[in-house]
Amino acid sequence: MRCRNARGGCLMVCSLESIERHERDCEYSFMSCINAGCTAQFERRNLDGHLAVCDHRSRECPNGCGYTILSAEDLQHNCIAELRTELELLRSEMICRIEETKQEMESRLDSQRRHMVQKESILMSEIEELKSQMSRLMSDVRSLLVSERQHRQDLEQADLEKQELMEILKGLQKESRSKSNTGNHKPTNIHPLTRFESIKRNTREVTII
C-alpha cells in the first residue's frame, strides 16, 4: 500500500500491517507546532525549521537571569523585574511554610504541655497517697515503740519482783528449817509473808495487763 501522503511527495510503499505505523511518523504528514499558543501547521519534516523561527518558542534569558522567555516577549522582558517577582514569590512561599511549621510546632507543644500537666497531676496524687501511707506507717511505728517500751518495762518489773520473790522464798525456807530445828512454831517475822502477798498481787496485775 502507498502512503496517504504520496501526493505530498512520500514514495513509501508498505505492507498493510506496517502502513499505519509509517503514516504516524511520516515526514510528509501534517502536524501542529509543539509550542503552546502557536497554531501553525506544517509537514513533519519542517518541524526544526519552524521551531527556529516560531514566535512562541521558549528559551532561557541570554542575560543570565535564568528566566524562560518566549520570542514574542523578548522586547518586554526585564531581568530585574522578573527576578523581583520571583523573589517575592519565594518570600511569600517561605513565609507560608514558616507559618505552617510554627503552627505545627505550637500544636505539638500544646499537646506535650497537656500531657505533662496530666502526668504531673497523677504524680502529685501518687505523692500525696505515699505521704498519707508514710504518715500512717509512722503512727503505727510510734504506737509499736510505745507498746514495746511498756512491755519491756513490765518485763523488767516482773524480773525484779521475781528476784524479790525468790529471795523471800529462800528466806521462808531458811525460817522453816530454823523452826524445824528449834521446834518453835511462833512466828518471829511477818514481813516476808506480807511482802510475798504483795508481790503475788503485783504479778497477777502484770499478767492481766
C-alpha positions in Angstrom: 0.0 0.0 0.0 1.2 3.5 -0.8 1.4 6.1 1.9 -1.6 8.5 2.0 1.0 11.4 1.9 2.1 10.3 -1.6 0.6 13.5 -3.1 2.9 15.5 -0.8 5.9 13.6 -2.1 6.2 10.5 0.1 7.3 7.5 -2.1 7.0 4.8 0.7 5.1 1.6 -0.1 4.3 -0.5 2.9 2.5 -3.7 3.8 -0.9 -3.5 5.4 0.5 -4.4 8.8 3.0 -1.5 8.9 1.3 1.3 6.9 -0.3 2.7 10.0 3.0 3.0 11.9 4.7 4.6 8.9 1.9 7.2 8.4 2.1 8.1 12.1 5.8 9.1 11.7 5.8 10.0 8.0 7.8 13.2 7.3 5.2 14.4 4.8 2.3 14.2 7.3 1.0 17.5 8.7 1.3 18.3 12.4 0.8 21.3 14.7 3.5 23.2 16.4 4.5 21.8 19.7 4.9 25.3 21.3 2.0 26.4 23.5 -0.1 29.2 21.8 1.2 28.5 18.3 -1.4 27.4 15.7 0.9 26.9 12.8 0.7 23.6 10.9 3.3 22.1 8.6 4.9 18.9 7.4 6.7 16.9 10.0 10.0 17.3 8.0 9.8 21.1 8.5 9.5 21.0 12.3 13.0 22.0 13.1 12.9 24.9 10.6 9.6 26.2 12.1 10.8 25.9 15.7 13.8 28.0 14.9 11.6 31.0 13.9 8.4 30.2 15.9 7.2 33.3 17.8 6.1 31.0 20.6 9.3 29.2 21.1 10.8 29.4 24.6 14.4 29.8 25.7 16.4 30.9 28.6 17.2 34.6 29.0 20.5 35.4 27.4 21.3 37.9 30.2 21.7 35.1 32.7 18.7 35.7 34.9 17.6 32.1 34.4 14.0 33.1 33.4 12.5 31.2 30.4 11.1 33.6 27.9 9.1 33.4 24.6 10.5 35.0 21.5 7.4 37.2 21.3 8.2 38.5 24.8 11.8 39.4 24.1 11.1 43.1 23.9 9.0 43.2 27.1 11.4 41.0 29.2 13.1 42.8 32.2 15.5 40.7 34.2 15.3 42.8 37.3 11.6 42.9 37.3 11.4 39.1 36.8 13.9 38.5 39.5 12.0 40.7 41.9 8.8 38.9 41.1 10.4 35.6 41.6 12.0 36.8 44.8 8.6 37.9 46.1 7.0 34.6 45.2 9.8 32.8 47.0 9.5 35.1 50.1 5.7 34.5 50.2 6.2 30.8 49.9 8.8 30.8 52.6 6.6 32.8 54.9 3.7 30.4 54.4 5.9 27.4 55.1 7.3 29.1 58.2 3.8 29.9 59.4 2.7 26.3 58.8 5.8 24.9 60.6 5.2 27.3 63.5 1.5 26.3 63.9 2.5 22.6 63.7 5.2 23.1 66.4 2.8 25.1 68.6 0.2 22.3 68.3 2.8 19.7 69.3 4.0 21.8 72.2 0.4 22.3 73.4 -0.2 18.6 73.2 3.0 17.9 75.1 2.2 20.5 77.6 -1.3 19.0 78.3 0.3 15.6 78.6 2.9 16.8 81.1 0.2 18.6 83.1 -1.9 15.4 83.3 1.2 13.4 84.2 2.2 15.9 86.9 -1.3 15.7 88.3 -1.1 11.9 88.5 2.3 12.1 90.1 1.2 14.6 92.7 -1.8 12.4 93.6 0.6 9.4 93.9 2.9 11.5 96.1 0.1 12.6 98.4 -1.0 9.0 98.7 2.5 7.9 99.6 2.7 10.7 102.2 -0.5 9.5 103.7 0.7 5.9 103.8 4.0 7.1 105.3 2.2 9.1 108.0 0.1 6.0 108.9 3.2 3.8 109.0 5.0 6.3 111.2 2.0 6.4 113.5 1.9 2.6 113.7 5.7 2.5 114.3 5.3 5.0 117.2 2.5 3.0 118.7 4.6 -0.2 118.4 7.5 1.6 120.0 5.4 2.8 122.9 3.9 -0.7 123.3 7.3 -2.3 123.1 8.7 0.1 125.7 5.8 -0.5 128.1 6.2 -4.3 127.6 9.9 -4.1 128.3 9.2 -2.1 131.5 6.7 -4.6 132.5 9.1 -7.4 131.9 11.8 -5.6 133.9 9.4 -5.0 136.7 8.3 -8.7 136.6 12.0 -9.8 136.7 12.6 -7.6 139.7 9.6 -8.9 141.5 10.6 -12.5 140.5 14.0 -11.9 142.1 12.4 -10.5 145.2 10.0 -13.4 145.3 12.9 -15.9 145.1 14.7 -14.1 147.9 11.5 -14.2 150.0 11.1 -17.9 149.3 14.7 -18.6 150.2 14.1 -16.6 153.5 10.9 -18.6 154.2 12.8 -21.9 153.6 15.5 -20.8 155.9 13.0 -19.8 158.6 11.1 -23.0 158.1 14.3 -25.0 158.6 15.2 -22.9 161.6 11.8 -23.6 163.2 12.0 -27.3 162.5 15.4 -27.4 164.2 14.3 -25.4 167.2 10.7 -26.7 167.5 9.4 -23.1 167.9 6.3 -22.5 165.8 5.7 -19.0 167.0 6.2 -16.6 164.1 9.0 -14.3 164.6 8.8 -12.1 161.5 5.7 -11.4 159.4 7.4 -9.1 156.9 8.4 -11.8 154.4 4.8 -13.1 154.1 3.4 -9.6 153.8 5.9 -8.9 151.0 5.1 -12.2 149.4 1.4 -11.5 149.2 2.2 -8.0 147.7 4.4 -9.5 145.1 1.7 -12.1 144.2 -0.9 -9.4 143.7 1.5 -7.3 141.5 2.4 -10.4 139.5 -1.3 -11.1 138.8 -1.8 -7.5 137.8 1.1 -7.6 135.3 -0.1 -10.9 133.9 -3.6 -9.4 133.3 -2.1 -6.3 131.6 
